[in-house]
Amino acid sequence: MSKLDGKRAIVTGAGNGIGLAVSRAFAEQGADVLAVDLDEDDLQAAFAEADRVSTLVADVSADDAPATIVDAAAAQLGGVDILVNNAGIVIAGAFETLTDEQFDTIMGVNVRAMFRISRAAVPHLKERGRGRIINLGSIMSDLAGPELSIYGTSKHAVAGLTKGMAVDLGRYGITVNYLQPGSIVTKMSEPFMDDPEFKAYWESKAPIGRLGQPDEVAAAAVFLASEEAQFVSGVGLNVDGGAIVQF
Ligand SMILES: NC(=O)c1ccc[n+]([C@@H]2O[C@H](COP(=O)([O-])OP(=O)(O)OC[C@H]3O[C@@H](n4cnc5c(N)ncnc54)[C@H](O)[C@@H]3O)[C@@H](O)[C@H]2O)c1
């Protein structure tokens, strides 16, 4: 028996990095997955040969995204037991140079879409009394980083939104948690890692002494999605090699 046998999961931002790893790990554990991403080519490259994964091209921040995504999952998977709000973007810049548009864009994808898609999924998540919402926060849900003030704001908001949803949805047996990855090797982190000083900083900030891999975040998502985690709700789980606790 695998950990997610019979479960039906939506994973957003599934074409790359952490979302791709989560989708694969969920399918390996027996779940049927709807993998959602903006980029059709990436979805194809990732899942053309995959068992148990169907794909949907959608922008999570679009007005009609919640209905489109949740309806597709209901039609293709027969319902929704697990929602992973993983799609996220980063825009870096010195605080005084950041624009209103950049603020709205980041908050629209990283926070507003999470709120709206979660709300649309609740009627399905309630059905079996064991729903799961897993949101992608970050080490930046607790900390601030240079030139990342909007991104950090969005990830602090993920923490607040997760806790609020955990409180309101617990009565339906739905748990809501957020993952707090440290520095993980993906397309998102690649441009930052081109700076050797930045890379060395994050390698040494983690007591484990290296950057993380998407599979290591996916393993934590499998735990939060599993039956074993039924009494874990409203928490942020660090997957950062210990970076956050080291002064
Ligand atoms: N990589 C890290 O070091 C790190 C650390 C902490 C938190 N995170 C968080 O983990 C999540 C995944 O990050 P990643 O590193 O795998 O990123 P990534 O850039 O490698 O992949 C993100 C995926 O999301 C998709 N996406 C972006 N905007 C979208 C939208 N509007 N609609 C649908 N899909 C969209 C992209 O096309 C891409 O395939 C993000 O929320 C990110 O903030 C990443």
The ligand as an SDF file (V2000), in Angstrom:
LIG
                    3D

 44 48  0  0  0  0  0  0  0  0999 V2000
   13.6120   27.3040   -5.4270 N   0  0  0  0  0  0  0  0  0  0  0  0
   13.7170   27.7600   -4.1980 C   0  0  0  0  0  0  0  0  0  0  0  0
   14.8330   27.9430   -3.6890 O   0  0  0  0  0  0  0  0  0  0  0  0
   12.4710   28.0800   -3.3920 C   0  0  0  0  0  0  0  0  0  0  0  0
   12.6640   28.4040   -2.0470 C   0  0  0  0  0  0  0  0  0  0  0  0
   11.5570   28.6920   -1.2700 C   0  0  0  0  0  0  0  0  0  0  0  0
   10.2940   28.6600   -1.8140 C   0  0  0  0  0  0  0  0  0  0  0  0
   10.1350   28.3490   -3.1210 N   0  0  0  0  0  0  0  0  0  0  0  0
    8.7650   28.3540   -3.6370 C   0  0  0  0  0  0  0  0  0  0  0  0
    8.4710   27.0980   -4.2110 O   0  0  0  0  0  0  0  0  0  0  0  0
    7.5400   27.2670   -5.2880 C   0  0  0  0  0  0  0  0  0  0  0  0
    8.0990   26.6190   -6.5380 C   0  0  0  0  0  0  0  0  0  0  0  0
    9.3480   27.2090   -6.8170 O   0  0  0  0  0  0  0  0  0  0  0  0
   10.3850   26.6020   -7.8750 P   0  0  0  0  0  0  0  0  0  0  0  0
   11.7160   26.9700   -7.3670 O   0  0  0  0  0  0  0  0  0  0  0  0
   10.0590   25.2010   -8.1680 O   0  0  0  0  0  0  0  0  0  0  0  0
   10.0630   27.5480   -9.1220 O   0  0  0  0  0  0  0  0  0  0  0  0
   10.2730   27.3040  -10.7030 P   0  0  0  0  0  0  0  0  0  0  0  0
   10.3650   28.6800  -11.2790 O   0  0  0  0  0  0  0  0  0  0  0  0
   11.3740   26.3450  -10.9540 O   0  0  0  0  0  0  0  0  0  0  0  0
    8.8970   26.6330  -11.1310 O   0  0  0  0  0  0  0  0  0  0  0  0
    7.6900   27.3360  -10.9500 C   0  0  0  0  0  0  0  0  0  0  0  0
    6.6770   26.8710  -11.9560 C   0  0  0  0  0  0  0  0  0  0  0  0
    5.4920   27.6420  -11.7240 O   0  0  0  0  0  0  0  0  0  0  0  0
    4.9810   28.0350  -12.9760 C   0  0  0  0  0  0  0  0  0  0  0  0
    4.2070   29.2710  -12.8240 N   0  0  0  0  0  0  0  0  0  0  0  0
    4.6760   30.4990  -12.5330 C   0  0  0  0  0  0  0  0  0  0  0  0
    3.6740   31.3840  -12.5420 N   0  0  0  0  0  0  0  0  0  0  0  0
    2.5410   30.6850  -12.8420 C   0  0  0  0  0  0  0  0  0  0  0  0
    1.1940   31.0520  -13.0060 C   0  0  0  0  0  0  0  0  0  0  0  0
    0.8010   32.3420  -12.8940 N   0  0  0  0  0  0  0  0  0  0  0  0
    0.2990   30.0890  -13.3030 N   0  0  0  0  0  0  0  0  0  0  0  0
    0.6870   28.7940  -13.4510 C   0  0  0  0  0  0  0  0  0  0  0  0
    1.9620   28.3960  -13.3280 N   0  0  0  0  0  0  0  0  0  0  0  0
    2.8790   29.3420  -13.0170 C   0  0  0  0  0  0  0  0  0  0  0  0
    6.1890   28.2430  -13.8730 C   0  0  0  0  0  0  0  0  0  0  0  0
    5.8410   28.1610  -15.2600 O   0  0  0  0  0  0  0  0  0  0  0  0
    7.0950   27.1100  -13.4090 C   0  0  0  0  0  0  0  0  0  0  0  0
    6.8950   25.9320  -14.1600 O   0  0  0  0  0  0  0  0  0  0  0  0
    7.3110   28.7810   -5.4040 C   0  0  0  0  0  0  0  0  0  0  0  0
    6.1310   29.1460   -4.7260 O   0  0  0  0  0  0  0  0  0  0  0  0
    8.5220   29.3560   -4.7370 C   0  0  0  0  0  0  0  0  0  0  0  0
    8.2810   30.6560   -4.2310 O   0  0  0  0  0  0  0  0  0  0  0  0
   11.1960   28.0510   -3.9360 C   0  0  0  0  0  0  0  0  0  0  0  0
  1  2  1  0
  2  3  2  0
  2  4  1  0
  4  5  1  0
  4 44  2  0
  5  6  2  0
  6  7  1  0
  7  8  2  0
  8  9  1  0
  8 44  1  0
  9 10  1  0
  9 42  1  0
 10 11  1  0
 11 12  1  0
 11 40  1  0
 12 13  1  0
 13 14  1  0
 14 15  2  0
 14 16  1  0
 14 17  1  0
 17 18  1  0
 18 19  2  0
 18 20  1  0
 18 21  1  0
 21 22  1  0
 22 23  1  0
 23 24  1  0
 23 38  1  0
 24 25  1  0
 25 26  1  0
 25 36  1  0
 26 27  1  0
 26 35  1  0
 27 28  2  0
 28 29  1  0
 29 30  1  0
 29 35  2  0
 30 31  1  0
 30 32  2  0
 32 33  1  0
 33 34  2  0
 34 35  1  0
 36 37  1  0
 36 38  1  0
 38 39  1  0
 40 41  1  0
 40 42  1  0
 42 43  1  0
M  CHG  2   8   1  16  -1
M  END
$$$$
